[in-house]
Amino acid sequence: MVELKLAKLPDRTPVKITIAVSPALKANLDSYAEAYNQTYRDREPEPVAELIPYMLQAFLESDKVFMRARKQKTGEDRNIAENRRTPARFRPNIATTP
């Protein structure tokens, strides 16, 4: 099989999550949506529900501690998966020095 530069795309099926928020948070979300829509007047106004996933994504990506921990865990998971696939006798013995 030919290996393409672009890997197989991840599952993009939307997942619906329902949450309850405080009245103060709802007011802040509405205010943010209003500010967003005033900033981008050349577009159709976006409802709060459409903005929230992007707000959450931006929040998570801006949390450097979370991203570092996630990257480290992903690397650890990848190493574990690779070690499971490769018999021990074929794994390189790499020693690291501090």
mmCIF file as gemmi writes it, N, C-alpha and C atoms, coordinates in Angstrom:
data_model
loop_
_atom_site.group_PDB
_atom_site.id
_atom_site.type_symbol
_atom_site.label_atom_id
_atom_site.label_alt_id
_atom_site.label_comp_id
_atom_site.label_asym_id
_atom_site.label_entity_id
_atom_site.label_seq_id
_atom_site.pdbx_PDB_ins_code
_atom_site.Cartn_x
_atom_site.Cartn_y
_atom_site.Cartn_z
_atom_site.occupancy
_atom_site.B_iso_or_equiv
_atom_site.pdbx_formal_charge
_atom_site.auth_seq_id
_atom_site.auth_asym_id
_atom_site.pdbx_PDB_model_num
ATOM 1 N N . MET Axp A 1 ? 0.844 -1.18 0 1 0 ? 1 A 1
ATOM 2 C CA . MET Axp A 1 ? 0 0 0 1 0 ? 1 A 1
ATOM 3 C C . MET Axp A 1 ? 0.888 1.242 0 1 0 ? 1 A 1
ATOM 4 N N . VAL Axp A 2 ? 0.514 2.227 -0.759 1 0 ? 2 A 1
ATOM 5 C CA . VAL Axp A 2 ? 1.263 3.475 -0.857 1 0 ? 2 A 1
ATOM 6 C C . VAL Axp A 2 ? 1.029 4.299 0.401 1 0 ? 2 A 1
ATOM 7 N N . GLU Axp A 3 ? 2.11 4.879 0.938 1 0 ? 3 A 1
ATOM 8 C CA . GLU Axp A 3 ? 1.985 5.718 2.126 1 0 ? 3 A 1
ATOM 9 C C . GLU Axp A 3 ? 1.972 7.177 1.684 1 0 ? 3 A 1
ATOM 10 N N . LEU Axp A 4 ? 0.843 7.838 1.865 1 0 ? 4 A 1
ATOM 11 C CA . LEU Axp A 4 ? 0.687 9.23 1.469 1 0 ? 4 A 1
ATOM 12 C C . LEU Axp A 4 ? 1.217 10.169 2.534 1 0 ? 4 A 1
ATOM 13 N N . LYS Axp A 5 ? 1.54 11.379 2.14 1 0 ? 5 A 1
ATOM 14 C CA . LYS Axp A 5 ? 2.022 12.404 3.058 1 0 ? 5 A 1
ATOM 15 C C . LYS Axp A 5 ? 0.947 12.758 4.092 1 0 ? 5 A 1
ATOM 16 N N . LEU Axp A 6 ? -0.299 12.842 3.621 1 0 ? 6 A 1
ATOM 17 C CA . LEU Axp A 6 ? -1.422 13.16 4.506 1 0 ? 6 A 1
ATOM 18 C C . LEU Axp A 6 ? -1.917 11.877 5.153 1 0 ? 6 A 1
ATOM 19 N N . ALA Axp A 7 ? -1.879 11.849 6.477 1 0 ? 7 A 1
ATOM 20 C CA . ALA Axp A 7 ? -2.354 10.673 7.208 1 0 ? 7 A 1
ATOM 21 C C . ALA Axp A 7 ? -3.875 10.594 7.136 1 0 ? 7 A 1
ATOM 22 N N . LYS Axp A 8 ? -4.41 9.457 7.521 1 0 ? 8 A 1
ATOM 23 C CA . LYS Axp A 8 ? -5.855 9.279 7.548 1 0 ? 8 A 1
ATOM 24 C C . LYS Axp A 8 ? -6.462 10.32 8.491 1 0 ? 8 A 1
ATOM 25 N N . LEU Axp A 9 ? -7.511 10.97 8.027 1 0 ? 9 A 1
ATOM 26 C CA . LEU Axp A 9 ? -8.149 12.013 8.837 1 0 ? 9 A 1
ATOM 27 C C . LEU Axp A 9 ? -8.812 11.405 10.065 1 0 ? 9 A 1
ATOM 28 N N . PRO Axp A 10 ? -8.79 12.146 11.176 1 0 ? 10 A 1
ATOM 29 C CA . PRO Axp A 10 ? -9.412 11.636 12.404 1 0 ? 10 A 1
ATOM 30 C C . PRO Axp A 10 ? -10.938 11.668 12.294 1 0 ? 10 A 1
ATOM 31 N N . ASP Axp A 11 ? -11.579 10.986 13.207 1 0 ? 11 A 1
ATOM 32 C CA . ASP Axp A 11 ? -13.045 10.993 13.263 1 0 ? 11 A 1
ATOM 33 C C . ASP Axp A 11 ? -13.51 12.417 13.538 1 0 ? 11 A 1
ATOM 34 N N . ARG Axp A 12 ? -14.344 12.941 12.68 1 0 ? 12 A 1
ATOM 35 C CA . ARG Axp A 12 ? -14.838 14.313 12.837 1 0 ? 12 A 1
ATOM 36 C C . ARG Axp A 12 ? -16.324 14.347 13.113 1 0 ? 12 A 1
ATOM 37 N N . THR Axp A 13 ? -16.875 13.24 13.568 1 0 ? 13 A 1
ATOM 38 C CA . THR Axp A 13 ? -18.291 13.19 13.89 1 0 ? 13 A 1
ATOM 39 C C . THR Axp A 13 ? -18.531 14.04 15.128 1 0 ? 13 A 1
ATOM 40 N N . PRO Axp A 14 ? -19.395 15.051 15.033 1 0 ? 14 A 1
ATOM 41 C CA . PRO Axp A 14 ? -19.639 15.894 16.207 1 0 ? 14 A 1
ATOM 42 C C . PRO Axp A 14 ? -20.245 15.079 17.359 1 0 ? 14 A 1
ATOM 43 N N . VAL Axp A 15 ? -19.846 15.447 18.559 1 0 ? 15 A 1
ATOM 44 C CA . VAL Axp A 15 ? -20.371 14.824 19.767 1 0 ? 15 A 1
ATOM 45 C C . VAL Axp A 15 ? -21.104 15.905 20.541 1 0 ? 15 A 1
ATOM 46 N N . LYS Axp A 16 ? -22.352 15.643 20.86 1 0 ? 16 A 1
ATOM 47 C CA . LYS Axp A 16 ? -23.156 16.636 21.573 1 0 ? 16 A 1
ATOM 48 C C . LYS Axp A 16 ? -22.959 16.459 23.077 1 0 ? 16 A 1
ATOM 49 N N . ILE Axp A 17 ? -22.648 17.57 23.741 1 0 ? 17 A 1
ATOM 50 C CA . ILE Axp A 17 ? -22.482 17.583 25.19 1 0 ? 17 A 1
ATOM 51 C C . ILE Axp A 17 ? -23.438 18.637 25.744 1 0 ? 17 A 1
ATOM 52 N N . THR Axp A 18 ? -24.19 18.271 26.741 1 0 ? 18 A 1
ATOM 53 C CA . THR Axp A 18 ? -25.113 19.202 27.373 1 0 ? 18 A 1
ATOM 54 C C . THR Axp A 18 ? -24.577 19.554 28.749 1 0 ? 18 A 1
ATOM 55 N N . ILE Axp A 19 ? -24.49 20.863 29.046 1 0 ? 19 A 1
ATOM 56 C CA . ILE Axp A 19 ? -24.006 21.311 30.351 1 0 ? 19 A 1
ATOM 57 C C . ILE Axp A 19 ? -24.96 22.352 30.919 1 0 ? 19 A 1
ATOM 58 N N . ALA Axp A 20 ? -24.896 22.523 32.211 1 0 ? 20 A 1
ATOM 59 C CA . ALA Axp A 20 ? -25.641 23.583 32.884 1 0 ? 20 A 1
ATOM 60 C C . ALA Axp A 20 ? -24.619 24.606 33.365 1 0 ? 20 A 1
ATOM 61 N N . VAL Axp A 21 ? -24.874 25.88 33.114 1 0 ? 21 A 1
ATOM 62 C CA . VAL Axp A 21 ? -23.962 26.939 33.544 1 0 ? 21 A 1
ATOM 63 C C . VAL Axp A 21 ? -24.704 27.921 34.434 1 0 ? 21 A 1
ATOM 64 N N . SER Axp A 22 ? -23.938 28.681 35.192 1 0 ? 22 A 1
ATOM 65 C CA . SER Axp A 22 ? -24.539 29.681 36.075 1 0 ? 22 A 1
ATOM 66 C C . SER Axp A 22 ? -25.111 30.828 35.243 1 0 ? 22 A 1
ATOM 67 N N . PRO Axp A 23 ? -26.057 31.558 35.8 1 0 ? 23 A 1
ATOM 68 C CA . PRO Axp A 23 ? -26.59 32.719 35.082 1 0 ? 23 A 1
ATOM 69 C C . PRO Axp A 23 ? -25.489 33.731 34.743 1 0 ? 23 A 1
ATOM 70 N N . ALA Axp A 24 ? -24.507 33.891 35.625 1 0 ? 24 A 1
ATOM 71 C CA . ALA Axp A 24 ? -23.417 34.841 35.368 1 0 ? 24 A 1
ATOM 72 C C . ALA Axp A 24 ? -22.574 34.393 34.173 1 0 ? 24 A 1
ATOM 73 N N . LEU Axp A 25 ? -22.276 33.083 34.088 1 0 ? 25 A 1
ATOM 74 C CA . LEU Axp A 25 ? -21.509 32.579 32.954 1 0 ? 25 A 1
ATOM 75 C C . LEU Axp A 25 ? -22.306 32.718 31.665 1 0 ? 25 A 1
ATOM 76 N N . LYS Axp A 26 ? -23.59 32.437 31.71 1 0 ? 26 A 1
ATOM 77 C CA . LYS Axp A 26 ? -24.442 32.591 30.52 1 0 ? 26 A 1
ATOM 78 C C . LYS Axp A 26 ? -24.432 34.041 30.053 1 0 ? 26 A 1
ATOM 79 N N . ALA Axp A 27 ? -24.501 34.974 30.979 1 0 ? 27 A 1
ATOM 80 C CA . ALA Axp A 27 ? -24.464 36.397 30.622 1 0 ? 27 A 1
ATOM 81 C C . ALA Axp A 27 ? -23.112 36.745 29.988 1 0 ? 27 A 1
ATOM 82 N N . ASN Axp A 28 ? -22.022 36.207 30.543 1 0 ? 28 A 1
ATOM 83 C CA . ASN Axp A 28 ? -20.696 36.444 29.974 1 0 ? 28 A 1
ATOM 84 C C . ASN Axp A 28 ? -20.566 35.838 28.58 1 0 ? 28 A 1
ATOM 85 N N . LEU Axp A 29 ? -21.108 34.661 28.387 1 0 ? 29 A 1
ATOM 86 C CA . LEU Axp A 29 ? -21.071 34.04 27.061 1 0 ? 29 A 1
ATOM 87 C C . LEU Axp A 29 ? -21.857 34.867 26.046 1 0 ? 29 A 1
ATOM 88 N N . ASP Axp A 30 ? -23.015 35.362 26.474 1 0 ? 30 A 1
ATOM 89 C CA . ASP Axp A 30 ? -23.815 36.22 25.591 1 0 ? 30 A 1
ATOM 90 C C . ASP Axp A 30 ? -23.07 37.509 25.257 1 0 ? 30 A 1
ATOM 91 N N . SER Axp A 31 ? -22.4 38.082 26.259 1 0 ? 31 A 1
ATOM 92 C CA . SER Axp A 31 ? -21.625 39.311 26.034 1 0 ? 31 A 1
ATOM 93 C C . SER Axp A 31 ? -20.463 39.044 25.078 1 0 ? 31 A 1
ATOM 94 N N . TYR Axp A 32 ? -19.824 37.893 25.228 1 0 ? 32 A 1
ATOM 95 C CA . TYR Axp A 32 ? -18.714 37.555 24.339 1 0 ? 32 A 1
ATOM 96 C C . TYR Axp A 32 ? -19.219 37.399 22.907 1 0 ? 32 A 1
ATOM 97 N N . ALA Axp A 33 ? -20.326 36.707 22.748 1 0 ? 33 A 1
ATOM 98 C CA . ALA Axp A 33 ? -20.895 36.518 21.41 1 0 ? 33 A 1
ATOM 99 C C . ALA Axp A 33 ? -21.256 37.869 20.793 1 0 ? 33 A 1
ATOM 100 N N . GLU Axp A 34 ? -21.777 38.77 21.597 1 0 ? 34 A 1
ATOM 101 C CA . GLU Axp A 34 ? -22.11 40.103 21.104 1 0 ? 34 A 1
ATOM 102 C C . GLU Axp A 34 ? -20.842 40.836 20.645 1 0 ? 34 A 1
ATOM 103 N N . ALA Axp A 35 ? -19.792 40.777 21.452 1 0 ? 35 A 1
ATOM 104 C CA . ALA Axp A 35 ? -18.524 41.416 21.086 1 0 ? 35 A 1
ATOM 105 C C . ALA Axp A 35 ? -17.934 40.765 19.841 1 0 ? 35 A 1
ATOM 106 N N . TYR Axp A 36 ? -18.012 39.463 19.759 1 0 ? 36 A 1
ATOM 107 C CA . TYR Axp A 36 ? -17.506 38.738 18.591 1 0 ? 36 A 1
ATOM 108 C C . TYR Axp A 36 ? -18.248 39.187 17.334 1 0 ? 36 A 1
ATOM 109 N N . ASN Axp A 37 ? -19.553 39.231 17.432 1 0 ? 37 A 1
ATOM 110 C CA . ASN Axp A 37 ? -20.367 39.6 16.274 1 0 ? 37 A 1
ATOM 111 C C . ASN Axp A 37 ? -20.172 41.061 15.879 1 0 ? 37 A 1
ATOM 112 N N . GLN Axp A 38 ? -19.905 41.94 16.841 1 0 ? 38 A 1
ATOM 113 C CA . GLN Axp A 38 ? -19.598 43.335 16.506 1 0 ? 38 A 1
ATOM 114 C C . GLN Axp A 38 ? -18.232 43.44 15.826 1 0 ? 38 A 1
ATOM 115 N N . THR Axp A 39 ? -17.295 42.617 16.26 1 0 ? 39 A 1
ATOM 116 C CA . THR Axp A 39 ? -15.952 42.64 15.677 1 0 ? 39 A 1
ATOM 117 C C . THR Axp A 39 ? -15.986 42.155 14.236 1 0 ? 39 A 1
ATOM 118 N N . TYR Axp A 40 ? -16.772 41.127 13.979 1 0 ? 40 A 1
ATOM 119 C CA . TYR Axp A 40 ? -16.834 40.531 12.64 1 0 ? 40 A 1
ATOM 120 C C . TYR Axp A 40 ? -18.205 40.8 12.006 1 0 ? 40 A 1
ATOM 121 N N . ARG Axp A 41 ? -18.522 42.052 11.831 1 0 ? 41 A 1
ATOM 122 C CA . ARG Axp A 41 ? -19.833 42.449 11.288 1 0 ? 41 A 1
ATOM 123 C C . ARG Axp A 41 ? -20.036 42.018 9.848 1 0 ? 41 A 1
ATOM 124 N N . ASP Axp A 42 ? -18.956 41.734 9.133 1 0 ? 42 A 1
ATOM 125 C CA . ASP Axp A 42 ? -19.068 41.362 7.728 1 0 ? 42 A 1
ATOM 126 C C . ASP Axp A 42 ? -19.601 39.935 7.558 1 0 ? 42 A 1
ATOM 127 N N . ARG Axp A 43 ? -19.811 39.236 8.653 1 0 ? 43 A 1
ATOM 128 C CA . ARG Axp A 43 ? -20.311 37.862 8.614 1 0 ? 43 A 1
ATOM 129 C C . ARG Axp A 43 ? -21.691 37.792 9.236 1 0 ? 43 A 1
ATOM 130 N N . GLU Axp A 44 ? -22.312 36.649 9.007 1 0 ? 44 A 1
ATOM 131 C CA . GLU Axp A 44 ? -23.592 36.369 9.654 1 0 ? 44 A 1
ATOM 132 C C . GLU Axp A 44 ? -23.339 36.234 11.165 1 0 ? 44 A 1
ATOM 133 N N . PRO Axp A 45 ? -24.176 36.823 12.007 1 0 ? 45 A 1
ATOM 134 C CA . PRO Axp A 45 ? -23.96 36.704 13.466 1 0 ? 45 A 1
ATOM 135 C C . PRO Axp A 45 ? -23.919 35.233 13.914 1 0 ? 45 A 1
ATOM 136 N N . GLU Axp A 46 ? -22.953 34.951 14.774 1 0 ? 46 A 1
ATOM 137 C CA . GLU Axp A 46 ? -22.784 33.587 15.288 1 0 ? 46 A 1
ATOM 138 C C . GLU Axp A 46 ? -23.488 33.456 16.634 1 0 ? 46 A 1
ATOM 139 N N . PRO Axp A 47 ? -24.318 32.435 16.808 1 0 ? 47 A 1
ATOM 140 C CA . PRO Axp A 47 ? -24.936 32.211 18.116 1 0 ? 47 A 1
ATOM 141 C C . PRO Axp A 47 ? -23.9 31.678 19.106 1 0 ? 47 A 1
ATOM 142 N N . VAL Axp A 48 ? -24.177 31.867 20.372 1 0 ? 48 A 1
ATOM 143 C CA . VAL Axp A 48 ? -23.269 31.427 21.435 1 0 ? 48 A 1
ATOM 144 C C . VAL Axp A 48 ? -22.925 29.947 21.284 1 0 ? 48 A 1
ATOM 145 N N . ALA Axp A 49 ? -23.915 29.118 20.996 1 0 ? 49 A 1
ATOM 146 C CA . ALA Axp A 49 ? -23.683 27.674 20.896 1 0 ? 49 A 1
ATOM 147 C C . ALA Axp A 49 ? -22.663 27.329 19.815 1 0 ? 49 A 1
ATOM 148 N N . GLU Axp A 50 ? -22.564 28.138 18.769 1 0 ? 50 A 1
ATOM 149 C CA . GLU Axp A 50 ? -21.58 27.905 17.711 1 0 ? 50 A 1
ATOM 150 C C . GLU Axp A 50 ? -20.18 28.357 18.135 1 0 ? 50 A 1
ATOM 151 N N . LEU Axp A 51 ? -20.101 29.334 19.013 1 0 ? 51 A 1
ATOM 152 C CA . LEU Axp A 51 ? -18.81 29.869 19.45 1 0 ? 51 A 1
ATOM 153 C C . LEU Axp A 51 ? -18.165 29.041 20.563 1 0 ? 51 A 1
ATOM 154 N N . ILE Axp A 52 ? -18.972 28.438 21.411 1 0 ? 52 A 1
ATOM 155 C CA . ILE Axp A 52 ? -18.457 27.741 22.593 1 0 ? 52 A 1
ATOM 156 C C . ILE Axp A 52 ? -17.403 26.677 22.261 1 0 ? 52 A 1
ATOM 157 N N . PRO Axp A 53 ? -17.6 25.804 21.266 1 0 ? 53 A 1
ATOM 158 C CA . PRO Axp A 53 ? -16.541 24.817 20.987 1 0 ? 53 A 1
ATOM 159 C C . PRO Axp A 53 ? -15.199 25.465 20.644 1 0 ? 53 A 1
ATOM 160 N N . TYR Axp A 54 ? -15.225 26.566 19.904 1 0 ? 54 A 1
ATOM 161 C CA . TYR Axp A 54 ? -13.982 27.256 19.546 1 0 ? 54 A 1
ATOM 162 C C . TYR Axp A 54 ? -13.376 27.965 20.747 1 0 ? 54 A 1
ATOM 163 N N . MET Axp A 55 ? -14.228 28.462 21.639 1 0 ? 55 A 1
ATOM 164 C CA . MET Axp A 55 ? -13.744 29.095 22.862 1 0 ? 55 A 1
ATOM 165 C C . MET Axp A 55 ? -13.047 28.054 23.745 1 0 ? 55 A 1
ATOM 166 N N . LEU Axp A 56 ? -13.658 26.884 23.866 1 0 ? 56 A 1
ATOM 167 C CA . LEU Axp A 56 ? -13.052 25.815 24.668 1 0 ? 56 A 1
ATOM 168 C C . LEU Axp A 56 ? -11.735 25.355 24.064 1 0 ? 56 A 1
ATOM 169 N N . GLN Axp A 57 ? -11.706 25.21 22.735 1 0 ? 57 A 1
ATOM 170 C CA . GLN Axp A 57 ? -10.466 24.795 22.072 1 0 ? 57 A 1
ATOM 171 C C . GLN Axp A 57 ? -9.359 25.823 22.302 1 0 ? 57 A 1
ATOM 172 N N . ALA Axp A 58 ? -9.692 27.113 22.166 1 0 ? 58 A 1
ATOM 173 C CA . ALA Axp A 58 ? -8.7 28.175 22.382 1 0 ? 58 A 1
ATOM 174 C C . ALA Axp A 58 ? -8.209 28.163 23.828 1 0 ? 58 A 1
ATOM 175 N N . PHE Axp A 59 ? -9.123 27.929 24.764 1 0 ? 59 A 1
ATOM 176 C CA . PHE Axp A 59 ? -8.739 27.866 26.168 1 0 ? 59 A 1
ATOM 177 C C . PHE Axp A 59 ? -7.759 26.715 26.41 1 0 ? 59 A 1
ATOM 178 N N . LEU Axp A 60 ? -8.092 25.521 25.915 1 0 ? 60 A 1
ATOM 179 C CA . LEU Axp A 60 ? -7.222 24.367 26.128 1 0 ? 60 A 1
ATOM 180 C C . LEU Axp A 60 ? -5.857 24.571 25.486 1 0 ? 60 A 1
ATOM 181 N N . GLU Axp A 61 ? -5.834 25.124 24.276 1 0 ? 61 A 1
ATOM 182 C CA . GLU Axp A 61 ? -4.562 25.342 23.586 1 0 ? 61 A 1
ATOM 183 C C . GLU Axp A 61 ? -3.713 26.416 24.264 1 0 ? 61 A 1
ATOM 184 N N . SER Axp A 62 ? -4.339 27.324 25.007 1 0 ? 62 A 1
ATOM 185 C CA . SER Axp A 62 ? -3.589 28.376 25.689 1 0 ? 62 A 1
ATOM 186 C C . SER Axp A 62 ? -3.062 27.928 27.053 1 0 ? 62 A 1
ATOM 187 N N . ASP Axp A 63 ? -3.513 26.777 27.527 1 0 ? 63 A 1
ATOM 188 C CA . ASP Axp A 63 ? -3.058 26.25 28.818 1 0 ? 63 A 1
ATOM 189 C C . ASP Axp A 63 ? -1.774 25.459 28.587 1 0 ? 63 A 1
ATOM 190 N N . LYS Axp A 64 ? -0.641 26.113 28.773 1 0 ? 64 A 1
ATOM 191 C CA . LYS Axp A 64 ? 0.659 25.513 28.456 1 0 ? 64 A 1
ATOM 192 C C . LYS Axp A 64 ? 0.957 24.277 29.307 1 0 ? 64 A 1
ATOM 193 N N . VAL Axp A 65 ? 0.561 24.297 30.57 1 0 ? 65 A 1
ATOM 194 C CA . VAL Axp A 65 ? 0.808 23.145 31.445 1 0 ? 65 A 1
ATOM 195 C C . VAL Axp A 65 ? 0.018 21.941 30.936 1 0 ? 65 A 1
ATOM 196 N N . PHE Axp A 66 ? -1.242 22.159 30.583 1 0 ? 66 A 1
ATOM 197 C CA . PHE Axp A 66 ? -2.069 21.074 30.054 1 0 ? 66 A 1
ATOM 198 C C . PHE Axp A 66 ? -1.486 20.53 28.755 1 0 ? 66 A 1
ATOM 199 N N . MET Axp A 67 ? -1.112 21.423 27.841 1 0 ? 67 A 1
ATOM 200 C CA . MET Axp A 67 ? -0.59 20.989 26.548 1 0 ? 67 A 1
ATOM 201 C C . MET Axp A 67 ? 0.716 20.206 26.717 1 0 ? 67 A 1
ATOM 202 N N . ARG Axp A 68 ? 1.569 20.656 27.631 1 0 ? 68 A 1
ATOM 203 C CA . ARG Axp A 68 ? 2.824 19.949 27.884 1 0 ? 68 A 1
ATOM 204 C C . ARG Axp A 68 ? 2.542 18.547 28.434 1 0 ? 68 A 1
ATOM 205 N N . ALA Axp A 69 ? 1.628 18.466 29.395 1 0 ? 69 A 1
ATOM 206 C CA . ALA Axp A 69 ? 1.283 17.171 29.992 1 0 ? 69 A 1
ATOM 207 C C . ALA Axp A 69 ? 0.642 16.261 28.95 1 0 ? 69 A 1
ATOM 208 N N . ARG Axp A 70 ? -0.193 16.825 28.11 1 0 ? 70 A 1
ATOM 209 C CA . ARG Axp A 70 ? -0.852 16.028 27.063 1 0 ? 70 A 1
ATOM 210 C C . ARG Axp A 70 ? 0.172 15.513 26.059 1 0 ? 70 A 1
ATOM 211 N N . LYS Axp A 71 ? 1.094 16.374 25.678 1 0 ? 71 A 1
ATOM 212 C CA . LYS Axp A 71 ? 2.133 15.982 24.722 1 0 ? 71 A 1
ATOM 213 C C . LYS Axp A 71 ? 2.997 14.869 25.323 1 0 ? 71 A 1
ATOM 214 N N . GLN Axp A 72 ? 3.347 15.009 26.599 1 0 ? 72 A 1
ATOM 215 C CA . GLN Axp A 72 ? 4.156 13.989 27.269 1 0 ? 72 A 1
ATOM 216 C C . GLN Axp A 72 ? 3.393 12.669 27.331 1 0 ? 72 A 1
ATOM 217 N N . LYS Axp A 73 ? 2.111 12.731 27.681 1 0 ? 73 A 1
ATOM 218 C CA . LYS Axp A 73 ? 1.303 11.506 27.764 1 0 ? 73 A 1
ATOM 219 C C . LYS Axp A 73 ? 1.158 10.875 26.396 1 0 ? 73 A 1
ATOM 220 N N . THR Axp A 74 ? 0.949 11.671 25.357 1 0 ? 74 A 1
ATOM 221 C CA . THR Axp A 74 ? 0.826 11.143 23.999 1 0 ? 74 A 1
ATOM 222 C C . THR Axp A 74 ? 2.112 10.439 23.603 1 0 ? 74 A 1
ATOM 223 N N . GLY Axp A 75 ? 3.251 11.031 23.945 1 0 ? 75 A 1
ATOM 224 C CA . GLY Axp A 75 ? 4.54 10.403 23.657 1 0 ? 75 A 1
ATOM 225 C C . GLY Axp A 75 ? 4.693 9.1 24.404 1 0 ? 75 A 1
ATOM 226 N N . GLU Axp A 76 ? 4.271 9.082 25.669 1 0 ? 76 A 1
ATOM 227 C CA . GLU Axp A 76 ? 4.354 7.855 26.46 1 0 ? 76 A 1
ATOM 228 C C . GLU Axp A 76 ? 3.441 6.784 25.876 1 0 ? 76 A 1
ATOM 229 N N . ASP Axp A 77 ? 2.221 7.175 25.483 1 0 ? 77 A 1
ATOM 230 C CA . ASP Axp A 77 ? 1.291 6.216 24.89 1 0 ? 77 A 1
ATOM 231 C C . ASP Axp A 77 ? 1.857 5.657 23.593 1 0 ? 77 A 1
ATOM 232 N N . ARG Axp A 78 ? 2.488 6.525 22.789 1 0 ? 78 A 1
ATOM 233 C CA . ARG Axp A 78 ? 3.071 6.087 21.523 1 0 ? 78 A 1
ATOM 234 C C . ARG Axp A 78 ? 4.203 5.1 21.792 1 0 ? 78 A 1
ATOM 235 N N . ASN Axp A 79 ? 5.048 5.391 22.794 1 0 ? 79 A 1
ATOM 236 C CA . ASN Axp A 79 ? 6.153 4.486 23.13 1 0 ? 79 A 1
ATOM 237 C C . ASN Axp A 79 ? 5.64 3.137 23.602 1 0 ? 79 A 1
ATOM 238 N N . ILE Axp A 80 ? 4.587 3.158 24.402 1 0 ? 80 A 1
ATOM 239 C CA . ILE Axp A 80 ? 4.005 1.901 24.885 1 0 ? 80 A 1
ATOM 240 C C . ILE Axp A 80 ? 3.472 1.093 23.709 1 0 ? 80 A 1
ATOM 241 N N . ALA Axp A 81 ? 2.748 1.768 22.8 1 0 ? 81 A 1
ATOM 242 C CA . ALA Axp A 81 ? 2.183 1.074 21.639 1 0 ? 81 A 1
ATOM 243 C C . ALA Axp A 81 ? 3.294 0.517 20.76 1 0 ? 81 A 1
ATOM 244 N N . GLU Axp A 82 ? 4.356 1.28 20.545 1 0 ? 82 A 1
ATOM 245 C CA . GLU Axp A 82 ? 5.462 0.805 19.717 1 0 ? 82 A 1
ATOM 246 C C . GLU Axp A 82 ? 6.14 -0.395 20.361 1 0 ? 82 A 1
ATOM 247 N N . ASN Axp A 83 ? 6.303 -0.36 21.676 1 0 ? 83 A 1
ATOM 248 C CA . ASN Axp A 83 ? 6.942 -1.475 22.38 1 0 ? 83 A 1
ATOM 249 C C . ASN Axp A 83 ? 6.083 -2.733 22.322 1 0 ? 83 A 1
ATOM 250 N N . ARG Axp A 84 ? 4.778 -2.572 22.285 1 0 ? 84 A 1
ATOM 251 C CA . ARG Axp A 84 ? 3.901 -3.733 22.18 1 0 ? 84 A 1
ATOM 252 C C . ARG Axp A 84 ? 4.006 -4.374 20.797 1 0 ? 84 A 1
ATOM 253 N N . ARG Axp A 85 ? 4.207 -3.538 19.786 1 0 ? 85 A 1
ATOM 254 C CA . ARG Axp A 85 ? 4.275 -4.054 18.416 1 0 ? 85 A 1
ATOM 255 C C . ARG Axp A 85 ? 5.627 -4.677 18.098 1 0 ? 85 A 1
ATOM 256 N N . THR Axp A 86 ? 6.681 -4.181 18.737 1 0 ? 86 A 1
ATOM 257 C CA . THR Axp A 86 ? 8.027 -4.644 18.426 1 0 ? 86 A 1
ATOM 258 C C . THR Axp A 86 ? 8.479 -5.658 19.469 1 0 ? 86 A 1
ATOM 259 N N . PRO Axp A 87 ? 8.774 -6.882 19.051 1 0 ? 87 A 1
ATOM 260 C CA . PRO Axp A 87 ? 9.275 -7.864 20.023 1 0 ? 87 A 1
ATOM 261 C C . PRO Axp A 87 ? 10.539 -7.326 20.704 1 0 ? 87 A 1
ATOM 262 N N . ALA Axp A 88 ? 10.713 -7.647 21.971 1 0 ? 88 A 1
ATOM 263 C CA . ALA Axp A 88 ? 11.825 -7.118 22.764 1 0 ? 88 A 1
ATOM 264 C C . ALA Axp A 88 ? 13.175 -7.363 22.115 1 0 ? 88 A 1
ATOM 265 N N . ARG Axp A 89 ? 13.355 -8.497 21.471 1 0 ? 89 A 1
ATOM 266 C CA . ARG Axp A 89 ? 14.666 -8.809 20.892 1 0 ? 89 A 1
ATOM 267 C C . ARG Axp A 89 ? 15.004 -7.885 19.713 1 0 ? 89 A 1
ATOM 268 N N . PHE Axp A 90 ? 13.996 -7.188 19.15 1 0 ? 90 A 1
ATOM 269 C CA . PHE Axp A 90 ? 14.238 -6.294 18.03 1 0 ? 90 A 1
ATOM 270 C C . PHE Axp A 90 ? 14.251 -4.816 18.432 1 0 ? 90 A 1
ATOM 271 N N . ARG Axp A 91 ? 13.988 -4.526 19.698 1 0 ? 91 A 1
ATOM 272 C CA . ARG Axp A 91 ? 13.99 -3.133 20.165 1 0 ? 91 A 1
ATOM 273 C C . ARG Axp A 91 ? 15.42 -2.658 20.367 1 0 ? 91 A 1
ATOM 274 N N . PRO Axp A 92 ? 15.718 -1.432 19.94 1 0 ? 92 A 1
ATOM 275 C CA . PRO Axp A 92 ? 17.066 -0.921 20.18 1 0 ? 92 A 1
ATOM 276 C C . PRO Axp A 92 ? 17.301 -0.696 21.66 1 0 ? 92 A 1
ATOM 277 N N . ASN Axp A 93 ? 18.484 -0.968 22.111 1 0 ? 93 A 1
ATOM 278 C CA . ASN Axp A 93 ? 18.856 -0.744 23.508 1 0 ? 93 A 1
ATOM 279 C C . ASN Axp A 93 ? 19.578 0.588 23.565 1 0 ? 93 A 1
ATOM 280 N N . ILE Axp A 94 ? 18.845 1.641 23.888 1 0 ? 94 A 1
ATOM 281 C CA . ILE Axp A 94 ? 19.401 2.978 23.898 1 0 ? 94 A 1
ATOM 282 C C . ILE Axp A 94 ? 19.514 3.446 25.348 1 0 ? 94 A 1
ATOM 283 N N . ALA Axp A 95 ? 20.738 3.723 25.753 1 0 ? 95 A 1
ATOM 284 C CA . ALA Axp A 95 ? 20.978 4.22 27.1 1 0 ? 95 A 1
ATOM 285 C C . ALA Axp A 95 ? 21.111 5.726 27.036 1 0 ? 95 A 1
ATOM 286 N N . THR Axp A 96 ? 20.47 6.399 27.96 1 0 ? 96 A 1
ATOM 287 C CA . THR Axp A 96 ? 20.586 7.867 28.009 1 0 ? 96 A 1
ATOM 288 C C . THR Axp A 96 ? 21.421 8.249 29.201 1 0 ? 96 A 1
ATOM 289 N N . THR Axp A 97 ? 22.216 9.27 29.034 1 0 ? 97 A 1
ATOM 290 C CA . THR Axp A 97 ? 23.044 9.766 30.142 1 0 ? 97 A 1
ATOM 291 C C . THR Axp A 97 ? 22.569 11.158 30.495 1 0 ? 97 A 1
ATOM 292 N N . PRO Axp A 98 ? 22.516 11.447 31.801 1 0 ? 98 A 1
ATOM 293 C CA . PRO Axp A 98 ? 22.046 12.776 32.214 1 0 ? 98 A 1
ATOM 294 C C . PRO Axp A 98 ? 23.025 13.867 31.879 1 0 ? 98 A 1
